[in-house]
Amino acid sequence: MTLQIGNLISVVLVWALVAYIFVFGFAQMKWSGWEGALPWLCGVVALFTSAGFTTKWLMAKPVL
């Protein structure tokens, strides 16, 4: 159980850092309307989807 908690904490910290860099990096851009924000929105959705799958994969590992 301790291994799974460590894995979960690691995943949360790494993906939080990636999300912070992604969101605030793209927040510096000047959008010209909805068309400009669409790639950013798709990126945020992909980011959190991949974080969810990574967490599920790590938490599904058997505890030794």
ABEGO torsion letter per residue (X at the ends): XAAAAAAAAAAAAAAAAAAAAAAAAAAABBBAEAAAAAAAAAAAAAAAAAAAAAAAAAAABBBX
